[in-house]
Amino acid sequence: MDTKYSFDDYNEHQVLKIPFNLVVTTVYALKYIVVLFILPILLNFLPALTDAGKLIIPYISQFAHKPANLAFILSSIPAFLIFIPMFKRVPNTPEQSWIRRIWTKGRGLLLSSFIIDMSLMIIYLLLGVRQFDGVMLAVLYIDSMLLLYVMRSKRVRNVFEEFPAYEKKAK
C-alpha cells in the first residue's frame, strides 16, 4: 500500500478498520431496502415510533405499490452483499468462503449500486415514468457524490483489499 496509516487505523486482526464514512455510504446505498422493509417493521414494533409510523407508512406503501419503484431495489442488492461481510471480517472466515470473495469485490459492488440507482432514475425520467422533483435531484446528487467518494478514496480501496488471514478456530 502506498498510503501510510497510523496504528489506530488497524483493528485487532491487523487489517484496516472499516471507516465510518464507508458504513454510512453502504447504509445509504441500502436505502430502498431500509425504506421498504426495515423502517415499517421498526415503526410497527417500537412503541416510541408508532405515532411516527402512522404518518410515514402511507407514503411508504404508496411508494411500494408502484411496480416501477420496486425496480429500485435492484440497486440495493450489491450494497446488501457487502453489508453482511462488514460484520464477518474475521480470521476464522474460511479461505474459500463467499464472504471473502464478495469483500474483495466490494468496491466494485458499491460503485455498481450507485450506478444502477442513477441509471434507473435517468431511464425513468427519459421514459416519462417519473417526474423530476426535488427528491430525485437530492438522490442523484448524493449518489453522484458517494460514487466519487468510493471511486477516489484510497482508504476505501485499501479496506476492500484487506481481509484477515485465515486462522482455524481452536477447539
C-alpha positions as CSV (number, residue, x, y, z in Angstrom):
1,M,0.0,0.0,0.0
2,D,1.3,3.4,-0.9
3,T,-0.6,5.3,1.9
4,K,0.7,5.4,5.4
5,Y,-1.8,4.7,8.2
6,S,-1.4,5.0,12.0
7,F,-1.7,2.1,14.4
8,D,-5.2,3.3,15.3
9,D,-6.4,2.7,11.8
10,Y,-5.9,-1.0,12.2
11,N,-8.1,-3.4,14.1
12,E,-7.1,-6.4,16.3
13,H,-6.7,-8.6,13.2
14,Q,-4.1,-6.2,11.7
15,V,-6.3,-5.1,8.8
16,L,-7.6,-1.6,8.2
17,K,-10.7,-0.7,10.2
18,I,-13.8,0.0,8.1
19,P,-14.2,3.8,8.2
20,F,-17.4,5.2,9.5
21,N,-17.9,7.0,6.1
22,L,-17.9,3.7,4.4
23,V,-20.5,2.2,6.7
24,V,-22.8,5.3,6.2
25,T,-22.2,5.1,2.5
26,T,-23.2,1.4,2.5
27,V,-26.3,2.1,4.6
28,Y,-27.3,4.9,2.3
29,A,-26.9,2.5,-0.7
30,L,-29.3,0.2,1.1
31,K,-31.9,3.0,1.3
32,Y,-34.7,1.1,-0.7
33,I,-34.4,-2.0,1.5
34,V,-34.4,0.2,4.6
35,V,-37.4,2.2,3.5
36,L,-39.5,-0.7,2.2
37,F,-38.7,-3.4,4.7
38,I,-36.8,-2.4,7.8
39,L,-38.5,1.0,8.5
40,P,-42.1,-0.3,8.5
41,I,-41.1,-3.2,10.9
42,L,-39.4,-0.7,13.3
43,L,-42.3,1.7,13.1
44,N,-44.8,-1.1,14.0
45,F,-42.9,-2.7,16.8
46,L,-41.2,0.1,18.6
47,P,-43.8,1.9,20.9
48,A,-42.0,5.2,20.8
49,L,-42.2,5.3,17.0
50,T,-45.8,4.2,16.4
51,D,-47.1,7.8,16.1
52,A,-44.4,8.5,13.5
53,G,-45.3,5.2,11.8
54,K,-48.9,6.4,11.3
55,L,-47.6,9.4,9.4
56,I,-44.9,7.6,7.3
57,I,-46.4,4.3,6.5
58,P,-48.9,5.7,3.9
59,Y,-46.0,7.2,2.0
60,I,-44.0,4.0,2.1
61,S,-47.0,1.9,0.9
62,Q,-47.7,4.4,-1.9
63,F,-44.1,4.1,-3.0
64,A,-44.1,0.3,-2.7
65,H,-47.4,-0.2,-4.6
66,K,-45.9,1.4,-7.8
67,P,-44.3,-1.5,-9.7
68,A,-41.8,0.9,-11.4
69,N,-40.5,1.9,-8.0
70,L,-39.8,-1.7,-7.0
71,A,-37.1,-1.9,-9.6
72,F,-35.0,0.5,-7.4
73,I,-34.5,-2.5,-5.0
74,L,-32.1,-3.8,-7.6
75,S,-29.7,-1.0,-6.8
76,S,-29.6,-2.1,-3.1
77,I,-28.7,-5.7,-3.8
78,P,-25.0,-5.1,-4.4
79,A,-24.8,-3.0,-1.3
80,F,-26.5,-5.7,0.7
81,L,-23.9,-8.2,-0.5
82,I,-21.1,-6.1,1.1
83,F,-23.1,-5.1,4.2
84,I,-23.0,-8.7,5.5
85,P,-19.2,-9.2,5.2
86,M,-18.6,-5.9,7.0
87,F,-19.6,-7.8,10.2
88,K,-18.0,-11.1,9.2
89,R,-14.5,-9.8,8.5
90,V,-12.7,-12.1,11.0
91,P,-9.8,-14.6,10.7
92,N,-12.0,-17.7,11.2
93,T,-13.8,-17.0,7.9
94,P,-12.8,-19.9,5.6
95,E,-10.4,-19.2,2.8
96,Q,-13.0,-20.2,0.1
97,S,-15.9,-18.5,1.7
98,W,-18.3,-16.4,-0.3
99,I,-17.7,-13.6,2.3
100,R,-14.0,-13.3,1.3
101,R,-14.8,-13.3,-2.4
102,I,-17.6,-10.7,-2.0
103,W,-15.4,-8.5,0.2
104,T,-12.6,-8.3,-2.4
105,K,-15.1,-7.2,-5.0
106,G,-16.8,-4.8,-2.5
107,R,-15.7,-1.5,-4.0
108,G,-17.0,-2.5,-7.4
109,L,-20.3,-3.7,-5.9
110,L,-20.7,-0.5,-4.1
111,L,-19.9,1.5,-7.3
112,S,-22.4,-0.6,-9.2
113,S,-25.1,0.1,-6.6
114,F,-24.8,3.8,-7.2
115,I,-24.6,3.4,-11.0
116,I,-27.7,1.2,-11.1
117,D,-29.6,3.7,-8.9
118,M,-28.6,6.7,-11.0
119,S,-29.2,4.8,-14.3
120,L,-32.7,3.8,-13.3
121,M,-33.6,7.3,-12.3
122,I,-32.3,8.7,-15.6
123,I,-34.1,6.0,-17.6
124,Y,-37.4,6.7,-15.7
125,L,-37.0,10.4,-16.4
126,L,-36.4,9.8,-20.2
127,L,-39.3,7.4,-20.5
128,G,-41.6,9.7,-18.5
129,V,-42.3,7.1,-15.8
130,R,-41.3,9.6,-13.1
131,Q,-41.3,13.4,-12.9
132,F,-38.2,15.3,-12.0
133,D,-38.6,16.7,-8.5
134,G,-36.5,17.9,-5.5
135,V,-36.3,14.4,-4.0
136,M,-34.9,12.9,-7.3
137,L,-32.4,15.8,-7.6
138,A,-31.2,15.2,-4.0
139,V,-30.9,11.5,-4.5
140,L,-29.0,12.0,-7.8
141,Y,-26.7,14.5,-6.1
142,I,-26.0,12.3,-3.1
143,D,-25.5,9.2,-5.3
144,S,-23.0,11.1,-7.5
145,M,-21.1,12.4,-4.5
146,L,-20.9,9.0,-2.9
147,L,-19.9,7.4,-6.2
148,L,-17.0,9.9,-6.4
149,Y,-16.0,9.1,-2.8
150,V,-15.9,5.4,-3.4
151,M,-14.0,5.8,-6.7
152,R,-11.4,8.3,-5.3
153,S,-10.8,7.2,-1.8
154,K,-7.6,5.3,-1.3
155,R,-8.7,4.3,2.2
156,V,-11.8,2.6,0.7
157,R,-9.7,0.9,-1.9
158,N,-7.3,-0.4,0.7
159,V,-10.0,-1.5,3.1
160,F,-11.6,-3.7,0.4
161,E,-8.1,-5.2,-0.5
162,E,-7.6,-6.5,3.0
163,F,-9.2,-9.4,4.8
164,P,-7.8,-11.0,8.0
165,A,-5.6,-14.0,7.3
166,Y,-7.3,-17.3,7.9
167,E,-6.9,-18.9,11.3
168,K,-8.6,-22.1,12.2
169,K,-10.7,-21.9,15.4
170,A,-9.1,-23.6,18.3
171,K,-11.5,-26.2,19.8
